[in-house]
């Protein structure tokens, strides 16, 4: 069944699920954050209940609540990809069916994690999910987090030929898979780079879009980078923008404020902008006071304390109000 994949282009934040101090699912705060990503950051689409949405920490009932929430918040303004993957094929199908009922534009299905099924079983898993669904399926090719064997570009291309998968989130620190898939399937598949380590190279290698948790805080800059590379064909300008994004990448990759999870960092950045980042679900604990102090200092030095001006000197200075991070915080907290 052919799908119109042209909608699946650009910057798709892997949206945070917001929890409260007691680990409860805060639907109101989650809704505000998702709306801010669309309304104020102009995200091209969203991915919900993915890794950065902490699907692994949600009960199946909470995931379905998140599906329903997305339907009510987004209201068709942008395409939304629902995370419906589970280790179990049966439960993946069940969650995928619920996602479809809630208006999912597509499904992102993680490799069957933890138990390490052999590759033929992984491929059959996706075939059976496809048989039970009727919206595009994004293969979440993330061997590092899933501890599952990945699918190589030729295996993915075969699944495209079989109408089993239609998109991919290629989550590696390198981009060989992106350019290989661009060569093998071209526009017959929506190819998304899926890490925060080499997004610049991903777009240069032919990615149609970028999905990552870091996009909860760098959406606008990421959109400018993609526009420079893909639309203006100006890789040099794109690299200048990427170097403005790299400080946020390095906060986690080099643990510059101490040992802490990436999602906790993004939440604290949102808080520093006057927004509400909320909490992760334990054991992803929040930053301590010392780390918060280091983060504020880091953001000031790197130019990210005021995200509206982080690209000054590369792009014309923005004087936005409704689109600004700070205005979003003032009107929506």
N, C-alpha and C positions, 0 to 999 in steps of 0.2 A: 504493500500500500504506500504510494508516494505521499510525502508530506511537504508542505511549503516550509522549508527550513530557513528562508530568508529572514524570518522574525528573530531567529536565534543568532544574533550578531552583536558584538560590542561587549560592554562591561556589565557583568552579572555578579553582584556581591553574593557570596555565600553568607546569607544573612544570619546574624546572631539570633538565638532564642534568649529572651531575657528572663532571668530568675530573680527572685527576691532573696533577702538575707537568710531566710530560712529554707532555701532551696526549692521554694514553690515556683511553679510556672506562672509568670506574671504576664497574662495575656494582654492587659492594657498597655504595659510598657513595651511589649514586643510589637504590638500594633503600631504604636507611635514611632518606633525605630524603623520598621519596614516602610511606613508612610514617608518618613524623613528621607530614606534612601531614594524613594521614587520622586517625591515632590521637590525636595531641596537639593539633592545630589544628582538628580536626573539619571539614575541608573537605567540602563537599557533593558534590564530584566532582573529577576531575583531567583536565587536558589534557596529554598527553605528546607529545614530538617536535614541538612547535610552535615558534614563533619563540624563545620563552624557553628551550625545550629544545634550541635551536641545531640544528634539523633541517638547516639549510643547510650545517652543518659536519660532518654525519654521512654516512658512506657508506651506500648502500642496505643493505648487510649489517649495519651498526651499527644502523640504524633497526629492522630486523627483530629484532635482539638486544634492543633496547629494548622492542619489542612483547611479546616473550616474557617479558621481565623484569616488565613491568606485569601480565601475567596471573598470574605467580607471587606478586607482592607484594600486589596489591590483593585478589585472591580474591573478587571480587564484592561487596566491602564498600560501594563507591560506584561510580557510573557513571564510566567512563573513555572519553574521546574521544581517538582515536589520530590523530596528524598524518600523513597519507599523501599530501599534495600534492606535486607536482613540476611543473616547467614542461611536461614531456612528458605528453600524455594517456596514452600507452602505459605509461609508468613510473608514473604516478599510479594507473592501474588495477592494475598489478602490486603496488605497495605496499599498495593498498587490499585486494586479495585476501589478502595476507599478514596484514594487520591483522585481517581477519575470522577467519582461521584461529586467531589468538591471542586471540579473544574480545572484540574491540573492541565497545563498546556503541554507538559512533557514530564517524564519521570527520570530521575537520576538513580541508578541502581549500582550500589557498591559491589565490588567483588565479594563473594561469600567468605566472610572473614573468620579468623581464629583457628578453625578446624583444619585448614589447609587441604581442601579437596583437590584431587588431581585435575590437570588442565581439561581433559575431555568432560569431566563433570562440571567444571566452571562454564564451559561453552554450552553444555546442555541446560544448565541453570538459566542462562539468558534466553535460550530458545523457548523454554517452557514459560518464562515470564512473558515473552512476546506473544505466545499463543493465547494468553489470557488477557491481553490488553489491547487497546486501540488508539493510544496516543504515542508520539515518538518516545523512544527509549534512549537515554544517554548512558553509555557505559562509563562507570566511574572507575577508571584504571589507576588505582592507587595501591600498589603492592606494599609500600612502606607501612602505611597505617593498617591495612587489612591483614598483613602477613599472609597474603594469598598470592599464588602465582599470577603474574599479569598476562595479558594477551598482547602479542606483538602486532605491529602494523599490518602484516599480511593476514594474520588471523582475524583482526578487526575488519579488514577489507572484505574478507569472505563473509563475515556476518552482515556487512552492509549489502553485499550481493544477495544474501538470503532474506533481506528485509527484517533482520532480527534487531539490529541496533542502527540508530540514525544520527547519533551525536556521540561525542566522546569528551570526557574531561581527562586530559592527559597530565597526570600529577607526578611529575619528575622534576629533578633539578636541572635537567638538560632538555633540549628540544628536538632531538633526533626523531622522536616519534611524530612530532608535529609535521616536520617537512616530509617525512616518509609517507604519512597519511595524505598530505596535500598532493603528493605525487601519485599515490595509488588510487585515491577516491575523489580528490578535488572537492567540488561543491556538492557532491552526492551525499556528503556527511557534513554536519556542523562540527568543526574542530575547535575545541576550547583548550587553551593552556590552563593548567589547573594548580600550579604552585605559585608561591610568591618569589621564587628565586631567580627566574629568568623570563619574566613576562615581556620585557623588551625584545629579547631574542625570539620569543614565541611569536610575536606579531611579525617580526621580520621573516620568520620561517613559514608564515602562511596561516597562522591561527585566525579563525573567524572571531574569536572572543576570548575573554579571560574571566575565569571564576576563581575566587579566592576569598578567604576570610579577611585578609588585609583590606579588601575593598569596602569593608564597613567604615573605614576611615580615610581612604585615599581615592574614593570614586571619581571625584572631579578631575584630579590630576591624571588618573588612569585614562579617563575619557580623552583628555587633551593629548596624552601620549599616543593613544591609538589613532586619533585623528591625524596627528602629524605623520605617523608611519604609513597608515593605510590609505587615508584620503589625500593628504598633501604629498605623499611619497617623499617625505623628508626625514630620513632615518637619523640624521644628525640632530635635528630638533627633538625628535623623539628620545634620543639618548640623553639630551640635556634634561628633559623632563624626568626620565627614569632616574637620573642621579639625584633629583629632588625627592623621589619616592624612596630611594635606597636607605636613607636614615631610619625610616620606619621598619623596613625589612631587617636592618641590622640590630634593631632593638631586641629581636628574638634570636636571630641566627648567631649573634655574638654575645647574647645575654648581657647587654650593656647596663642593665639596672639590677642584675642579679638573676638567680634562677627563678623563672616564672613562666607560666604558659602564655602563648601568643594571644589567646582570646581574652585573658585577663588584662593584657596590655591594651588591647583595642577598647575594652570597656572603660579603662581608666582614661584613655585619650578622649573618648566621648564625654566622660564626666568633666574633664578639664576644659572642654569647650562649652560647658553649661548645658549639656544634654544628659540623658540618663542611660548609662551603659549597663546598669544593674550588675548582676552577679552570674558567674558560671555555677554549674552544679558541682558540688564537691565530688572528687578531690581536686578539681581545678580551683584553687583558693585565690582570693584577691591579693593585690599587691599590699605589702605592709607599708607602714608610714615612711620608712627609709626609702623604699622603692618608689613610692609616690613622689617623694621629694626629688629623687634622682630623675624621675620621668619629667616632672615639670621643668627642671633645669635643662634636660635634654631637648625637650620640645622648644624651649626658648632659643637655645643655641642653634638648632637645626632649622628654625623658621616655621615649625609646625604648631607653635602656640596660637597662630592665627592662620588657619588653613586657607583663608580667602586670598592670602598674599604669598603663599608658598611658591607660586610660579612667577612672581614678579621678576622682570628682566628677561623672561622668555616669552610670556604672553602679555597682552595689554592688561593693565591693572583693572581688576574687577571692582565695580562699585555696587554689587548686587546687595539687595536687602532680603527679599523673600527667599533667595537661593542660598543664602549664607548659612554656615554652620551655626553661628551665634544667634541669628534670627530664629533658626529652627529651634534652638534651645529656649529662647525667650517665649516663644509662642506655644510650645508644645510640652513643656515640663509640667 
